[in-house]
Amino acid sequence: MQHSFYDVKERKKVSTDVTEKVVYGESGKERYAFKGKTSDGRNLTAFVGKATWDECELDA
């Protein structure tokens, strides 16, 4: 699945594949995020809503 991430180093939005789905926080205060990588190997994180997070099906 492709998702839009903000690349801080390049200061622009980039679209790349989601490599991982992550949940941060404690019970009741969860935050949902997608992880991705730039073409040169840097890590990207985008926080998303639970509905978007649930829709994502990673190719395992």
C-alpha distance matrix in Angstrom:
0.0 3.8 6.6 10.3 12.6 16.4 17.8 21.3 23.0 22.1 22.5 19.8 16.2 13.7 10.1 8.3 5.5 5.8 8.6 10.3 11.2 14.8 17.7 20.6 24.1 26.6 26.9 27.1 25.7 22.1 19.5 15.8 13.6 10.4 11.3 10.4 12.9 14.6 16.0 19.2 17.9 18.3 16.4 14.6 14.4 13.4 15.2 13.9 15.7 15.9 14.9 11.5 11.3 12.5 10.1 7.0 7.3 6.8 8.2 11.6
3.8 0.0 3.8 7.0 9.6 13.3 14.8 18.4 20.0 18.8 19.1 16.2 12.6 10.0 6.4 5.3 4.4 6.0 9.5 11.6 12.6 15.8 18.6 21.0 24.5 27.4 28.0 28.0 26.1 22.7 19.7 16.2 13.5 10.3 10.9 9.3 11.4 12.3 13.8 17.1 16.4 16.5 14.9 12.7 12.9 11.8 14.2 13.3 15.7 16.8 15.9 12.2 12.5 14.5 12.2 9.5 10.8 10.2 11.7 14.9
6.6 3.8 0.0 3.8 6.5 10.2 12.3 15.7 17.8 16.8 16.6 13.8 10.1 8.3 5.5 5.8 6.3 6.4 10.2 11.5 11.8 14.3 16.7 18.7 22.1 25.1 25.9 25.6 23.5 20.3 16.9 13.7 11.0 8.2 9.5 8.5 11.1 12.0 14.3 17.2 16.4 15.6 13.6 10.7 10.3 8.5 10.8 10.2 12.9 14.7 14.2 10.4 11.0 13.8 12.1 9.8 12.2 11.9 14.2 17.0
10.3 7.0 3.8 0.0 3.8 6.9 9.5 12.8 15.1 13.8 13.1 10.2 6.4 5.6 4.4 6.6 8.8 9.2 12.6 13.9 14.1 15.9 18.1 19.4 22.5 25.8 26.9 26.4 23.9 21.0 17.4 14.8 11.9 9.7 10.6 9.5 11.3 11.4 13.9 16.5 16.2 14.8 13.2 9.9 9.7 7.8 10.5 10.5 13.6 16.1 16.0 12.4 13.3 16.5 15.1 13.2 15.8 15.5 17.8 20.5
12.6 9.6 6.5 3.8 0.0 3.8 6.3 9.3 11.8 11.3 10.6 8.6 5.6 5.4 6.1 7.4 9.7 9.6 12.2 13.2 13.7 14.7 16.9 17.6 20.7 24.2 25.8 25.5 22.6 19.9 16.2 14.0 10.7 8.9 8.9 8.0 9.4 9.5 12.7 14.6 14.0 11.9 10.2 6.6 6.8 5.7 9.1 10.5 14.1 16.7 17.5 14.0 14.2 17.7 17.1 15.0 17.5 16.6 19.1 21.2
16.4 13.3 10.2 6.9 3.8 0.0 3.8 6.1 9.0 8.6 7.2 5.8 4.4 6.2 8.7 10.4 13.2 13.2 15.4 16.2 16.6 17.0 18.8 18.8 21.6 25.2 27.2 26.7 23.5 21.2 17.4 15.9 12.9 11.8 11.4 10.6 11.2 10.5 13.7 14.8 14.6 11.9 10.8 7.5 8.0 7.4 10.5 12.6 16.1 19.1 20.1 17.0 17.2 20.9 20.5 18.6 21.2 20.3 22.7 24.7
17.8 14.8 12.3 9.5 6.3 3.8 0.0 3.8 5.6 5.5 5.6 5.5 5.8 6.5 9.6 10.7 13.7 14.1 15.7 17.0 18.1 18.4 20.6 20.4 23.3 27.0 29.3 29.2 25.9 23.5 19.8 18.4 15.0 13.5 12.1 10.5 9.8 8.3 11.3 11.7 11.9 9.1 9.1 6.9 9.0 9.9 13.3 15.7 19.4 22.2 23.4 20.1 19.9 23.6 23.2 20.9 23.0 21.6 23.6 25.3
21.3 18.4 15.7 12.8 9.3 6.1 3.8 0.0 3.8 5.6 4.8 7.0 8.6 10.2 13.4 14.4 17.2 17.2 18.4 19.3 20.1 19.8 21.5 20.6 23.1 26.8 29.4 29.3 25.8 23.9 20.3 19.5 16.4 15.7 14.2 13.3 12.5 11.1 14.1 13.6 13.7 10.4 10.4 8.8 10.4 11.5 14.3 17.3 20.9 23.7 25.3 22.4 22.1 25.8 25.9 23.7 26.0 24.6 26.7 28.2
23.0 20.0 17.8 15.1 11.8 9.0 5.6 3.8 0.0 3.8 5.5 8.2 10.5 11.3 14.6 15.4 18.3 18.8 19.6 21.0 22.4 22.2 24.3 23.4 26.0 29.8 32.5 32.7 29.1 27.1 23.6 22.7 19.4 18.2 16.2 14.6 12.8 10.6 12.8 11.6 12.4 9.5 10.9 10.5 13.0 14.7 17.7 20.7 24.3 27.1 28.6 25.5 25.0 28.7 28.6 26.1 28.1 26.3 28.0 29.4
22.1 18.8 16.8 13.8 11.3 8.6 5.5 5.6 3.8 0.0 3.8 5.6 8.4 9.2 12.8 14.2 17.6 18.8 20.1 21.9 23.3 23.7 25.9 25.5 28.2 32.0 34.4 34.4 30.9 28.8 25.1 23.8 20.5 18.9 17.2 15.1 13.3 10.5 12.1 11.7 13.4 11.2 12.7 11.8 14.3 15.4 18.6 21.0 24.7 27.5 28.6 25.3 25.3 28.9 28.3 25.9 27.9 26.3 27.9 29.6
22.5 19.1 16.6 13.1 10.6 7.2 5.6 4.8 5.5 3.8 0.0 3.8 7.2 9.5 13.2 15.3 18.6 19.4 21.2 22.5 23.4 23.5 25.2 24.6 27.1 30.8 33.1 32.7 29.2 27.3 23.6 22.7 19.6 18.7 17.6 16.1 15.2 12.9 15.1 15.1 16.3 13.6 14.3 12.4 14.0 14.3 17.1 19.4 22.9 26.0 27.1 24.0 24.4 28.1 27.6 25.6 28.0 26.8 28.9 30.8
19.8 16.2 13.8 10.2 8.6 5.8 5.5 7.0 8.2 5.6 3.8 0.0 3.8 6.5 10.1 12.8 16.3 17.4 19.7 21.3 22.1 22.7 24.6 24.5 27.2 30.9 32.9 32.3 29.0 26.9 23.1 21.7 18.6 17.3 16.6 14.9 14.4 12.1 14.1 15.1 16.3 14.2 14.5 12.1 13.6 13.2 16.2 17.9 21.2 24.4 25.0 21.7 22.4 26.0 25.1 23.2 25.7 24.7 26.7 28.9
16.2 12.6 10.1 6.4 5.6 4.4 5.8 8.6 10.5 8.4 7.2 3.8 0.0 3.8 6.9 9.9 13.3 14.3 17.0 18.6 19.2 20.3 22.3 22.6 25.5 29.1 30.8 30.2 27.1 24.7 20.9 19.1 16.1 14.5 14.2 12.6 12.8 11.1 13.4 15.2 15.9 14.0 13.6 10.7 11.7 10.8 13.8 14.9 18.2 21.3 21.6 18.2 19.1 22.5 21.4 19.6 22.1 21.4 23.4 25.9
13.7 10.0 8.3 5.6 5.4 6.2 6.5 10.2 11.3 9.2 9.5 6.5 3.8 0.0 3.8 6.5 10.1 11.9 14.5 16.6 17.8 19.4 22.0 22.8 26.0 29.5 31.2 30.9 28.0 25.3 21.5 19.2 15.9 13.4 12.7 10.3 10.1 8.3 10.2 12.6 13.4 12.2 12.1 9.7 11.4 11.0 14.5 15.5 18.9 21.5 21.6 18.0 18.5 21.7 20.4 18.0 20.1 18.9 20.6 23.1
10.1 6.4 5.5 4.4 6.1 8.7 9.6 13.4 14.6 12.8 13.2 10.1 6.9 3.8 0.0 3.8 7.2 9.3 12.4 14.7 16.0 18.2 20.9 22.4 25.8 29.1 30.4 30.2 27.6 24.6 21.0 18.2 15.0 12.1 11.8 9.3 9.9 9.0 10.6 13.7 14.0 13.5 12.9 10.4 11.8 11.0 14.3 14.5 17.7 19.8 19.5 15.8 16.4 19.2 17.5 15.0 16.8 15.8 17.3 20.1
8.3 5.3 5.8 6.6 7.4 10.4 10.7 14.4 15.4 14.2 15.3 12.8 9.9 6.5 3.8 0.0 3.8 6.6 9.1 11.9 13.9 16.4 19.5 21.3 24.9 28.1 29.4 29.7 27.3 24.0 20.7 17.6 14.1 10.7 9.7 6.6 7.1 7.2 8.7 12.0 11.6 11.7 11.0 9.3 11.0 11.1 14.5 15.0 18.2 19.7 19.7 15.9 15.7 18.3 16.8 13.7 14.9 13.1 14.3 16.8
5.5 4.4 6.3 8.8 9.7 13.2 13.7 17.2 18.3 17.6 18.6 16.3 13.3 10.1 7.2 3.8 0.0 3.8 6.1 9.2 11.4 14.5 17.9 20.1 23.8 26.8 27.9 28.4 26.4 22.8 19.8 16.4 13.2 9.5 8.6 6.1 7.6 9.2 10.5 13.7 12.5 13.0 11.6 10.4 11.4 11.7 14.6 14.7 17.5 18.4 18.3 14.6 13.9 16.1 14.6 11.1 11.6 9.5 10.5 13.1
5.8 6.0 6.4 9.2 9.6 13.2 14.1 17.2 18.8 18.8 19.4 17.4 14.3 11.9 9.3 6.6 3.8 0.0 3.8 5.8 7.6 10.7 14.1 16.6 20.3 23.1 24.1 24.8 22.9 19.3 16.4 12.9 9.9 6.1 5.7 4.9 8.0 10.7 12.9 15.4 13.4 13.3 10.9 9.4 9.4 9.6 11.9 12.1 14.8 15.3 15.7 12.3 10.8 13.1 12.3 8.8 9.6 7.5 9.6 11.6
8.6 9.5 10.2 12.6 12.2 15.4 15.7 18.4 19.6 20.1 21.2 19.7 17.0 14.5 12.4 9.1 6.1 3.8 0.0 3.8 7.2 10.0 13.8 16.2 20.0 22.7 23.9 25.1 23.3 19.6 17.2 13.9 10.9 7.4 5.6 5.2 7.6 11.0 12.9 14.8 12.1 12.5 10.0 9.8 10.2 11.6 13.7 14.4 17.1 17.1 17.9 14.9 12.6 14.7 14.5 10.8 10.6 7.5 9.0 9.8
10.3 11.6 11.5 13.9 13.2 16.2 17.0 19.3 21.0 21.9 22.5 21.3 18.6 16.6 14.7 11.9 9.2 5.8 3.8 0.0 3.8 6.4 10.2 12.8 16.5 19.1 20.2 21.6 20.0 16.2 14.1 11.0 8.5 5.9 5.1 7.0 10.1 13.7 16.2 17.7 14.6 14.2 11.1 10.6 9.6 10.8 12.1 12.7 15.0 14.6 15.9 13.5 10.5 12.5 13.3 9.9 10.0 7.5 10.0 10.1
11.2 12.6 11.8 14.1 13.7 16.6 18.1 20.1 22.4 23.3 23.4 22.1 19.2 17.8 16.0 13.9 11.4 7.6 7.2 3.8 0.0 3.8 7.1 10.2 13.8 16.2 16.9 18.0 16.6 12.8 10.9 7.6 6.0 4.9 6.4 9.4 12.9 16.4 19.2 20.7 17.8 16.8 13.3 12.0 9.8 10.0 10.0 10.1 11.9 11.0 12.7 10.8 7.3 9.4 10.9 8.3 9.3 8.2 11.6 11.8
14.8 15.8 14.3 15.9 14.7 17.0 18.4 19.8 22.2 23.7 23.5 22.7 20.3 19.4 18.2 16.4 14.5 10.7 10.0 6.4 3.8 0.0 3.8 6.6 10.2 12.7 13.9 15.4 13.7 10.0 8.4 6.0 5.2 6.2 7.4 11.1 14.3 17.8 20.9 21.9 18.7 17.1 13.4 12.2 9.5 10.0 9.3 10.2 11.8 11.0 13.7 12.4 8.9 11.1 13.5 11.5 12.8 11.9 15.2 14.9
17.7 18.6 16.7 18.1 16.9 18.8 20.6 21.5 24.3 25.9 25.2 24.6 22.3 22.0 20.9 19.5 17.9 14.1 13.8 10.2 7.1 3.8 0.0 3.8 6.9 9.1 10.2 11.6 10.0 6.4 5.7 4.8 6.3 8.9 10.7 14.5 17.8 21.0 24.3 25.2 22.1 20.1 16.3 14.9 11.6 11.5 9.5 10.3 10.9 9.7 13.0 12.8 9.4 11.3 14.4 13.3 15.0 14.9 18.3 17.9
20.6 21.0 18.7 19.4 17.6 18.8 20.4 20.6 23.4 25.5 24.6 24.5 22.6 22.8 22.4 21.3 20.1 16.6 16.2 12.8 10.2 6.6 3.8 0.0 3.8 7.0 9.4 10.8 8.3 5.6 5.0 6.4 7.8 10.9 12.2 15.9 18.8 21.8 25.3 25.7 22.6 20.2 16.5 15.1 11.8 12.0 9.8 11.5 12.3 11.8 15.5 15.3 12.4 14.7 17.7 16.8 18.6 18.3 21.7 21.3
24.1 24.5 22.1 22.5 20.7 21.6 23.3 23.1 26.0 28.2 27.1 27.2 25.5 26.0 25.8 24.9 23.8 20.3 20.0 16.5 13.8 10.2 6.9 3.8 0.0 3.7 6.8 8.2 5.7 4.7 6.2 8.9 11.1 14.5 15.9 19.6 22.5 25.4 28.9 29.2 26.1 23.5 19.9 18.5 15.1 15.1 12.4 13.8 13.9 13.3 17.1 17.6 15.0 16.9 20.2 19.7 21.7 21.7 25.1 24.6
26.6 27.4 25.1 25.8 24.2 25.2 27.0 26.8 29.8 32.0 30.8 30.9 29.1 29.5 29.1 28.1 26.8 23.1 22.7 19.1 16.2 12.7 9.1 7.0 3.7 0.0 3.8 6.2 5.4 5.8 8.8 11.6 14.2 17.5 19.1 22.9 25.8 28.8 32.3 32.6 29.4 27.0 23.3 22.1 18.7 18.6 15.7 16.6 16.0 14.7 18.4 19.6 16.9 18.1 21.7 21.6 23.4 23.6 26.9 26.2
26.9 28.0 25.9 26.9 25.8 27.2 29.3 29.4 32.5 34.4 33.1 32.9 30.8 31.2 30.4 29.4 27.9 24.1 23.9 20.2 16.9 13.9 10.2 9.4 6.8 3.8 0.0 3.8 5.5 6.2 9.9 12.2 15.5 18.7 20.8 24.6 27.8 30.9 34.4 35.0 31.8 29.6 25.8 24.3 20.8 20.2 17.0 17.1 15.7 13.8 17.2 19.0 16.6 16.9 20.7 21.2 22.9 23.6 27.0 26.2
27.1 28.0 25.6 26.4 25.5 26.7 29.2 29.3 32.7 34.4 32.7 32.3 30.2 30.9 30.2 29.7 28.4 24.8 25.1 21.6 18.0 15.4 11.6 10.8 8.2 6.2 3.8 0.0 3.8 5.9 9.5 12.1 15.7 19.2 21.7 25.4 28.8 31.7 35.2 36.0 33.1 30.7 26.9 25.0 21.3 20.0 16.5 16.1 14.2 12.5 15.8 18.0 16.2 16.6 20.2 21.3 23.4 24.6 28.1 27.8
25.7 26.1 23.5 23.9 22.6 23.5 25.9 25.8 29.1 30.9 29.2 29.0 27.1 28.0 27.6 27.3 26.4 22.9 23.3 20.0 16.6 13.7 10.0 8.3 5.7 5.4 5.5 3.8 0.0 3.8 6.7 10.0 13.3 17.0 19.4 23.0 26.2 28.9 32.5 33.2 30.4 27.7 24.0 22.0 18.3 17.1 13.6 13.8 12.5 11.7 15.3 16.9 15.2 16.5 19.9 20.5 22.9 23.8 27.4 27.4
22.1 22.7 20.3 21.0 19.9 21.2 23.5 23.9 27.1 28.8 27.3 26.9 24.7 25.3 24.6 24.0 22.8 19.3 19.6 16.2 12.8 10.0 6.4 5.6 4.7 5.8 6.2 5.9 3.8 0.0 3.8 6.6 9.9 13.5 15.9 19.6 22.9 25.8 29.3 30.2 27.3 24.9 21.1 19.1 15.4 14.3 11.0 11.1 10.2 9.1 12.9 14.0 11.8 13.3 16.7 17.0 19.3 20.1 23.7 23.6
19.5 19.7 16.9 17.4 16.2 17.4 19.8 20.3 23.6 25.1 23.6 23.1 20.9 21.5 21.0 20.7 19.8 16.4 17.2 14.1 10.9 8.4 5.7 5.0 6.2 8.8 9.9 9.5 6.7 3.8 0.0 3.8 6.7 10.4 13.0 16.5 19.8 22.4 26.0 26.9 24.3 21.7 18.0 15.7 11.9 10.5 7.2 7.8 7.8 8.0 11.7 11.9 9.9 12.4 15.3 15.2 17.8 18.4 22.1 22.4
15.8 16.2 13.7 14.8 14.0 15.9 18.4 19.5 22.7 23.8 22.7 21.7 19.1 19.2 18.2 17.6 16.4 12.9 13.9 11.0 7.6 6.0 4.8 6.4 8.9 11.6 12.2 12.1 10.0 6.6 3.8 0.0 3.8 7.2 10.2 13.7 17.3 20.0 23.5 24.8 22.1 20.0 16.3 13.8 10.2 8.6 5.8 5.6 6.3 6.2 9.6 9.0 6.5 9.4 12.0 11.5 14.2 14.7 18.4 19.0
13.6 13.5 11.0 11.9 10.7 12.9 15.0 16.4 19.4 20.5 19.6 18.6 16.1 15.9 15.0 14.1 13.2 9.9 10.9 8.5 6.0 5.2 6.3 7.8 11.1 14.2 15.5 15.7 13.3 9.9 6.7 3.8 0.0 3.8 6.6 10.0 13.5 16.2 19.7 21.0 18.4 16.3 12.6 10.1 6.6 5.4 4.2 5.5 8.1 8.9 11.4 9.5 7.2 10.7 12.4 10.9 13.4 13.2 16.8 17.6
10.4 10.3 8.2 9.7 8.9 11.8 13.5 15.7 18.2 18.9 18.7 17.3 14.5 13.4 12.1 10.7 9.5 6.1 7.4 5.9 4.9 6.2 8.9 10.9 14.5 17.5 18.7 19.2 17.0 13.5 10.4 7.2 3.8 0.0 3.8 6.7 10.4 13.3 16.5 18.1 15.7 14.1 10.6 8.2 5.7 5.3 6.4 7.3 10.3 11.0 12.6 9.9 7.7 11.0 11.8 9.3 11.4 10.6 13.8 15.0
11.3 10.9 9.5 10.6 8.9 11.4 12.1 14.2 16.2 17.2 17.6 16.6 14.2 12.7 11.8 9.7 8.6 5.7 5.6 5.1 6.4 7.4 10.7 12.2 15.9 19.1 20.8 21.7 19.4 15.9 13.0 10.2 6.6 3.8 0.0 3.8 7.2 10.4 13.6 14.9 12.1 10.7 7.2 5.7 4.7 6.7 8.9 10.7 14.0 14.7 16.4 13.5 11.3 14.4 15.0 11.9 13.3 11.4 13.9 14.7
10.4 9.3 8.5 9.5 8.0 10.6 10.5 13.3 14.6 15.1 16.1 14.9 12.6 10.3 9.3 6.6 6.1 4.9 5.2 7.0 9.4 11.1 14.5 15.9 19.6 22.9 24.6 25.4 23.0 19.6 16.5 13.7 10.0 6.7 3.8 0.0 3.8 7.0 10.0 11.6 9.3 8.5 6.0 4.9 6.4 8.4 11.5 13.1 16.5 17.6 18.7 15.4 13.8 16.8 16.6 13.2 14.2 11.9 13.7 14.9
12.9 11.4 11.1 11.3 9.4 11.2 9.8 12.5 12.8 13.3 15.2 14.4 12.8 10.1 9.9 7.1 7.6 8.0 7.6 10.1 12.9 14.3 17.8 18.8 22.5 25.8 27.8 28.8 26.2 22.9 19.8 17.3 13.5 10.4 7.2 3.8 0.0 3.8 6.6 7.8 5.6 5.5 4.7 5.6 8.7 11.2 14.6 16.6 20.1 21.4 22.5 19.1 17.6 20.5 20.2 16.7 17.4 14.7 15.8 16.8
14.6 12.3 12.0 11.4 9.5 10.5 8.3 11.1 10.6 10.5 12.9 12.1 11.1 8.3 9.0 7.2 9.2 10.7 11.0 13.7 16.4 17.8 21.0 21.8 25.4 28.8 30.9 31.7 28.9 25.8 22.4 20.0 16.2 13.3 10.4 7.0 3.8 0.0 3.8 5.3 5.2 5.3 6.6 7.1 10.7 12.8 16.6 18.5 22.2 23.9 24.7 21.2 20.2 23.3 22.6 19.3 20.2 17.6 18.5 19.9
16.0 13.8 14.3 13.9 12.7 13.7 11.3 14.1 12.8 12.1 15.1 14.1 13.4 10.2 10.6 8.7 10.5 12.9 12.9 16.2 19.2 20.9 24.3 25.3 28.9 32.3 34.4 35.2 32.5 29.3 26.0 23.5 19.7 16.5 13.6 10.0 6.6 3.8 0.0 3.8 5.6 7.6 9.8 10.9 14.4 16.5 20.2 21.9 25.5 27.0 27.6 24.0 23.1 25.9 24.8 21.4 21.9 19.1 19.3 20.7
19.2 17.1 17.2 16.5 14.6 14.8 11.7 13.6 11.6 11.7 15.1 15.1 15.2 12.6 13.7 12.0 13.7 15.4 14.8 17.7 20.7 21.9 25.2 25.7 29.2 32.6 35.0 36.0 33.2 30.2 26.9 24.8 21.0 18.1 14.9 11.6 7.8 5.3 3.8 0.0 3.8 6.0 9.3 11.4 15.2 17.8 21.5 23.7 27.4 29.0 30.0 26.5 25.3 28.2 27.6 24.1 24.6 21.7 21.9 22.9
17.9 16.4 16.4 16.2 14.0 14.6 11.9 13.7 12.4 13.4 16.3 16.3 15.9 13.4 14.0 11.6 12.5 13.4 12.1 14.6 17.8 18.7 22.1 22.6 26.1 29.4 31.8 33.1 30.4 27.3 24.3 22.1 18.4 15.7 12.1 9.3 5.6 5.2 5.6 3.8 0.0 3.8 6.5 9.4 13.0 16.0 19.5 21.8 25.4 26.7 28.0 24.7 23.0 25.9 25.7 22.1 22.4 19.3 19.8 20.3
18.3 16.5 15.6 14.8 11.9 11.9 9.1 10.4 9.5 11.2 13.6 14.2 14.0 12.2 13.5 11.7 13.0 13.3 12.5 14.2 16.8 17.1 20.1 20.2 23.5 27.0 29.6 30.7 27.7 24.9 21.7 20.0 16.3 14.1 10.7 8.5 5.5 5.3 7.6 6.0 3.8 0.0 3.8 6.6 10.3 13.5 16.9 19.6 23.3 24.9 26.5 23.3 21.7 24.9 25.0 21.7 22.6 19.8 20.9 21.6
16.4 14.9 13.6 13.2 10.2 10.8 9.1 10.4 10.9 12.7 14.3 14.5 13.6 12.1 12.9 11.0 11.6 10.9 10.0 11.1 13.3 13.4 16.3 16.5 19.9 23.3 25.8 26.9 24.0 21.1 18.0 16.3 12.6 10.6 7.2 6.0 4.7 6.6 9.8 9.3 6.5 3.8 0.0 3.8 6.9 10.4 13.5 16.3 19.9 21.3 23.2 20.1 18.3 21.6 21.9 18.8 19.9 17.3 18.9 19.5
14.6 12.7 10.7 9.9 6.6 7.5 6.9 8.8 10.5 11.8 12.4 12.1 10.7 9.7 10.4 9.3 10.4 9.4 9.8 10.6 12.0 12.2 14.9 15.1 18.5 22.1 24.3 25.0 22.0 19.1 15.7 13.8 10.1 8.2 5.7 4.9 5.6 7.1 10.9 11.4 9.4 6.6 3.8 0.0 3.8 6.8 10.3 13.0 16.7 18.5 20.2 17.1 15.7 19.2 19.5 16.6 18.3 16.4 18.5 19.6
14.4 12.9 10.3 9.7 6.8 8.0 9.0 10.4 13.0 14.3 14.0 13.6 11.7 11.4 11.8 11.0 11.4 9.4 10.2 9.6 9.8 9.5 11.6 11.8 15.1 18.7 20.8 21.3 18.3 15.4 11.9 10.2 6.6 5.7 4.7 6.4 8.7 10.7 14.4 15.2 13.0 10.3 6.9 3.8 0.0 3.8 6.7 9.7 13.3 15.1 17.1 14.4 12.8 16.5 17.2 14.8 17.0 15.6 18.4 19.4
13.4 11.8 8.5 7.8 5.7 7.4 9.9 11.5 14.7 15.4 14.3 13.2 10.8 11.0 11.0 11.1 11.7 9.6 11.6 10.8 10.0 10.0 11.5 12.0 15.1 18.6 20.2 20.0 17.1 14.3 10.5 8.6 5.4 5.3 6.7 8.4 11.2 12.8 16.5 17.8 16.0 13.5 10.4 6.8 3.8 0.0 3.8 6.3 10.1 12.4 14.2 11.4 10.6 14.4 14.9 13.1 16.0 15.4 18.6 20.1
15.2 14.2 10.8 10.5 9.1 10.5 13.3 14.3 17.7 18.6 17.1 16.2 13.8 14.5 14.3 14.5 14.6 11.9 13.7 12.1 10.0 9.3 9.5 9.8 12.4 15.7 17.0 16.5 13.6 11.0 7.2 5.8 4.2 6.4 8.9 11.5 14.6 16.6 20.2 21.5 19.5 16.9 13.5 10.3 6.7 3.8 0.0 3.8 7.1 9.5 11.9 9.9 9.1 12.8 14.1 13.1 16.2 16.3 19.9 21.1
13.9 13.3 10.2 10.5 10.5 12.6 15.7 17.3 20.7 21.0 19.4 17.9 14.9 15.5 14.5 15.0 14.7 12.1 14.4 12.7 10.1 10.2 10.3 11.5 13.8 16.6 17.1 16.1 13.8 11.1 7.8 5.6 5.5 7.3 10.7 13.1 16.6 18.5 21.9 23.7 21.8 19.6 16.3 13.0 9.7 6.3 3.8 0.0 3.8 6.6 8.3 6.4 6.4 10.0 11.0 10.8 14.3 15.2 18.9 20.5
15.7 15.7 12.9 13.6 14.1 16.1 19.4 20.9 24.3 24.7 22.9 21.2 18.2 18.9 17.7 18.2 17.5 14.8 17.1 15.0 11.9 11.8 10.9 12.3 13.9 16.0 15.7 14.2 12.5 10.2 7.8 6.3 8.1 10.3 14.0 16.5 20.1 22.2 25.5 27.4 25.4 23.3 19.9 16.7 13.3 10.1 7.1 3.8 0.0 3.8 5.5 5.4 6.2 8.7 10.2 11.2 14.8 16.5 20.2 21.8
15.9 16.8 14.7 16.1 16.7 19.1 22.2 23.7 27.1 27.5 26.0 24.4 21.3 21.5 19.8 19.7 18.4 15.3 17.1 14.6 11.0 11.0 9.7 11.8 13.3 14.7 13.8 12.5 11.7 9.1 8.0 6.2 8.9 11.0 14.7 17.6 21.4 23.9 27.0 29.0 26.7 24.9 21.3 18.5 15.1 12.4 9.5 6.6 3.8 0.0 3.8 5.5 4.9 6.0 8.6 10.1 13.2 15.3 19.0 20.2
14.9 15.9 14.2 16.0 17.5 20.1 23.4 25.3 28.6 28.6 27.1 25.0 21.6 21.6 19.5 19.7 18.3 15.7 17.9 15.9 12.7 13.7 13.0 15.5 17.1 18.4 17.2 15.8 15.3 12.9 11.7 9.6 11.4 12.6 16.4 18.7 22.5 24.7 27.6 30.0 28.0 26.5 23.2 20.2 17.1 14.2 11.9 8.3 5.5 3.8 0.0 3.8 5.4 5.2 6.3 9.0 12.1 14.9 18.4 20.1
11.5 12.2 10.4 12.4 14.0 17.0 20.1 22.4 25.5 25.3 24.0 21.7 18.2 18.0 15.8 15.9 14.6 12.3 14.9 13.5 10.8 12.4 12.8 15.3 17.6 19.6 19.0 18.0 16.9 14.0 11.9 9.0 9.5 9.9 13.5 15.4 19.1 21.2 24.0 26.5 24.7 23.3 20.1 17.1 14.4 11.4 9.9 6.4 5.4 5.5 3.8 0.0 3.8 5.4 5.1 6.6 10.2 12.6 16.1 18.2
11.3 12.5 11.0 13.3 14.2 17.2 19.9 22.1 25.0 25.3 24.4 22.4 19.1 18.5 16.4 15.7 13.9 10.8 12.6 10.5 7.3 8.9 9.4 12.4 15.0 16.9 16.6 16.2 15.2 11.8 9.9 6.5 7.2 7.7 11.3 13.8 17.6 20.2 23.1 25.3 23.0 21.7 18.3 15.7 12.8 10.6 9.1 6.4 6.2 4.9 5.4 3.8 0.0 3.8 5.5 5.5 8.8 10.5 14.3 15.8
12.5 14.5 13.8 16.5 17.7 20.9 23.6 25.8 28.7 28.9 28.1 26.0 22.5 21.7 19.2 18.3 16.1 13.1 14.7 12.5 9.4 11.1 11.3 14.7 16.9 18.1 16.9 16.6 16.5 13.3 12.4 9.4 10.7 11.0 14.4 16.8 20.5 23.3 25.9 28.2 25.9 24.9 21.6 19.2 16.5 14.4 12.8 10.0 8.7 6.0 5.2 5.4 3.8 0.0 3.8 5.5 7.8 10.6 14.0 15.3
10.1 12.2 12.1 15.1 17.1 20.5 23.2 25.9 28.6 28.3 27.6 25.1 21.4 20.4 17.5 16.8 14.6 12.3 14.5 13.3 10.9 13.5 14.4 17.7 20.2 21.7 20.7 20.2 19.9 16.7 15.3 12.0 12.4 11.8 15.0 16.6 20.2 22.6 24.8 27.6 25.7 25.0 21.9 19.5 17.2 14.9 14.1 11.0 10.2 8.6 6.3 5.1 5.5 3.8 0.0 3.8 6.4 9.7 12.8 14.9
7.0 9.5 9.8 13.2 15.0 18.6 20.9 23.7 26.1 25.9 25.6 23.2 19.6 18.0 15.0 13.7 11.1 8.8 10.8 9.9 8.3 11.5 13.3 16.8 19.7 21.6 21.2 21.3 20.5 17.0 15.2 11.5 10.9 9.3 11.9 13.2 16.7 19.3 21.4 24.1 22.1 21.7 18.8 16.6 14.8 13.1 13.1 10.8 11.2 10.1 9.0 6.6 5.5 5.5 3.8 0.0 3.8 6.2 9.6 11.9
7.3 10.8 12.2 15.8 17.5 21.2 23.0 26.0 28.1 27.9 28.0 25.7 22.1 20.1 16.8 14.9 11.6 9.6 10.6 10.0 9.3 12.8 15.0 18.6 21.7 23.4 22.9 23.4 22.9 19.3 17.8 14.2 13.4 11.4 13.3 14.2 17.4 20.2 21.9 24.6 22.4 22.6 19.9 18.3 17.0 16.0 16.2 14.3 14.8 13.2 12.1 10.2 8.8 7.8 6.4 3.8 0.0 3.8 6.5 8.7
6.8 10.2 11.9 15.5 16.6 20.3 21.6 24.6 26.3 26.3 26.8 24.7 21.4 18.9 15.8 13.1 9.5 7.5 7.5 7.5 8.2 11.9 14.9 18.3 21.7 23.6 23.6 24.6 23.8 20.1 18.4 14.7 13.2 10.6 11.4 11.9 14.7 17.6 19.1 21.7 19.3 19.8 17.3 16.4 15.6 15.4 16.3 15.2 16.5 15.3 14.9 12.6 10.5 10.6 9.7 6.2 3.8 0.0 3.8 5.9
8.2 11.7 14.2 17.8 19.1 22.7 23.6 26.7 28.0 27.9 28.9 26.7 23.4 20.6 17.3 14.3 10.5 9.6 9.0 10.0 11.6 15.2 18.3 21.7 25.1 26.9 27.0 28.1 27.4 23.7 22.1 18.4 16.8 13.8 13.9 13.7 15.8 18.5 19.3 21.9 19.8 20.9 18.9 18.5 18.4 18.6 19.9 18.9 20.2 19.0 18.4 16.1 14.3 14.0 12.8 9.6 6.5 3.8 0.0 3.8
11.6 14.9 17.0 20.5 21.2 24.7 25.3 28.2 29.4 29.6 30.8 28.9 25.9 23.1 20.1 16.8 13.1 11.6 9.8 10.1 11.8 14.9 17.9 21.3 24.6 26.2 26.2 27.8 27.4 23.6 22.4 19.0 17.6 15.0 14.7 14.9 16.8 19.9 20.7 22.9 20.3 21.6 19.5 19.6 19.4 20.1 21.1 20.5 21.8 20.2 20.1 18.2 15.8 15.3 14.9 11.9 8.7 5.9 3.8 0.0
